[in-house]
Structures are given as structure tokens and as C-alpha cells.
Amino acid sequence: MARYPDWFDRLDAIQEVLTQVENLEWLGRNEIKAIFNCSERDSIRLLHKLGAENRNDALCLTRSALLLQLDAIRQTPTYAAFLRQRNQVAERLAAARAETRARHLAIPVRKEANSSTPQLETLPETITWRRSQPTGAARFEIVYRDGFDLMSQLAEFLSAAGVNREEFFAGTEPHDGPGQ
């Protein structure tokens, strides 16, 4: 990833401050240091980079010239690349957060008192998962109260189906019979 100036991230705030301080016509190293939130050395570098001039033995830049320079920087391909990179990072972070939340979703599964492993026969009556005998049509239905209840029942079903795979597949595969 390309390295951009730290203050690119604060460009909006910097321009806002500059528009509000109308009574400050000339900006020296101390003002640049405060506005850009940078070190004294970086403030001097910025003054040189932004076209400052010597005034009373001090490096200074007019507020209006700085505002024009910042507007010009916004139009550069470098700043556009910075914005694209920042948006891509934000999108990746949002996706990573969503994935992390999904991985850490704790759903309590109902435990039967008489069994330590989940069984398909002991699933709640709100779950229907077998094939209809006369038509052979498959049916999977869950009656639920809310999203948490749905996820809890799905987790319980998947746990039982995973432990009892043969029984699950036997109950869901089409049966050979007359006309099939």
C-alpha cells in the first residue's frame, strides 16, 4: 500500500478550521503545526512544500493561499488514490467485522436430559424435515418465534443431522418405489 501524508485523513477538518479563522491572515510554523497536528519539523516541511515565503525572518503562508493549495491537492490523482485506498480498507474492515461476528455467534442448543448426543427423533415439533411418502416431495420447515429462535433450531438440526448422517440421508433421499 502506498504511504500518504497523515494529514490527508484530516483534510476536511483542516479546511474547516482554515475557513473559520478568518482573522488569521498569515500562517507560520506554529499555526501549521496546530492546524495539521504535526511536529515542528513537519510544519516547516509543509510550509516549504505549500509555497511559503519569508516574512520578517519567518516562513509564512497566507490562509487564502493555503486554502487554494488544499483545494488543488484534493484534485490530484494522489489524493484520489488515497480516498480509494481508504474506502477499500473500510470495506475490508466491515467485511472482517461481519465475518468475526458470524463466527462468534453463540447459539444455545437444547440438550435432552436422556442423551448426550443430539438425535433426530428428539428434535422439536417445530422442525419438519422428511420426504412425503405418497408424493416423494421433500419438505424442510421450521416454525420459529424470532431470528434467534430460528438460528437456534437450525443449529440444533444441523448438529443432530451431522451426528446421525446415515439416518438423515435415509430420511431425505427419494425412495425407490412404484413409478420411480
N, C-alpha and C positions, 0 to 999 in steps of 0.2 A: 504494500500500500504506500502511496505517495505521502510524504510528510508535508503538511501545510502549516502556516503560521497559527499559533494557538488562538490568536485573536480573530481568526476567520469565524470561529464558532460564536463569537460575541459581536459580530459586525452590526447586527441590528441594534443592540444595546449601545454600542459606541456611537452610532449615528444619532440615536435618540438623545444621548447625553449632549452631543455637539449641537443639536438643534435647540436644546433647552437653555444652554449657557450663552445666550445672545450678547451678554455684556462682556464676554471674554473674546477680544479680537485676536490676540496673539497667543500662541501655544508654545511653551518651551518644554524642556525635558521633564520637569516635574508634572506639568499638566498632561503630557503624553503618557508618562508613567502611570498616573492616576486613571486616566481615561481608558487606556489599553490594558491596565492591570498587568504591567510588565516590570522588568528590572530597569535600573537606571541605564545600564549598558544597552539594553534592547530599545529603550526610549530614544537614545541617541542614534542608534542604527535606523530606527523608524523615521526619525526626523530627516536623516540624510536620504533615505530611500524615497520619502514622500516629497522631496524637493524643498527642504527648509533652507533658509538664508540666515546669514549672520546679521544680528541686530543688537547693537550695544554690547558687543563681545559675547553674545549668546546666540545659540542656534534656535531659530524660531520659525513658526509656520502660521499663517493666518487660518482662522477657523473656517472661513469660506473655501480656501484652497484645499484644506484637509477634507472637507465635505465633498468637493469635486473629485479629489483623488479616490476617496472611498466609493463614490458612485462609479468611477471608472473601473475600480477593482471588481466591483460587482458584475461588470460586463465582460470580464476576462474569461478565457477558457479555463484558466487555473481555478478560479472561484466556482465555475460551473462544475468542474470535476470534483472539487471539494464537496459541493452540495450533493452530487450523485453518490459519492462515496459515503457521506453521512447518512443519506436515505437508505442505501444498501445495508449499512451496518445496523440501522434502526430496524429494518425489515428482518434481518437475520436474528437480531436480539429478540424481536417479538415472536418469531417462529421458535426460537430456542426456549423462550419462556413458556410458550404454549405446549411444546413437547415435554418440558420438565413438569409442568402441571399435570399433563396427561399421564406421565409415568408415575407420579406420586399420588395419584388419586386412590385414596383408601376407601374401599367399599367393603363393609362388613358382610360376610356371608353367613346365612343362617346355618347353625350346626344342629344336627339331630342328636338327641340325647343318647340314642342307642347305637350310633355309628360314628366312627372317627373319619371315614372317607365318605364323600358325597355320593349319593345313589340317585339314579334317575327315577326310581319309584317313589322317592321321598320329596321330590320337587313340589313346590306349592301348586295348588289347583289353578293358579293364575297363568301357568305356563302350559301351552299345548304344543306338542312337537312331533306327533306321529302321523303316518300316512293313513288316509281313509281307506278302509278295506274294499268297499264296492267300487270306488272310482279310481283309486290309486293316486289321487291328488295329494300333494304334500301340503302340510299346514304347520306353520310356526307362529304362535300367537302369545303375546304377553299382555295381560291386563295389569296396569300399573296406576299408582296414585300421582306420582311426580317423577321428575328426571332421576332423582337419587334412587327411588324405588325401582325404576326401570333398569338402571345400571346395576343395582344390587342383584336383581333377579337374573339379568344377563350373566353376571359374574358367577352366580350360583349354578346356572345352567351349564355354562362353559366348563366350570370346574367338574361337575358331575359327568358331562359328556367326555371330557378329557380322561377322567379316571376309568370310565366304563365305555371305552371306544367301540368295542365289538357290539355291545348292546345298542349303543347309539346308532351305529351304521346299520345294524339289522332293523332298527325301528324306522329309519328314514329312507332306505333304499327301496325301489319298486320291487314288488313281489311278482314272481313268475306265476301266472295263473291262466285261466281260460281267456283267450282273446289277446294275450300279450305275447 
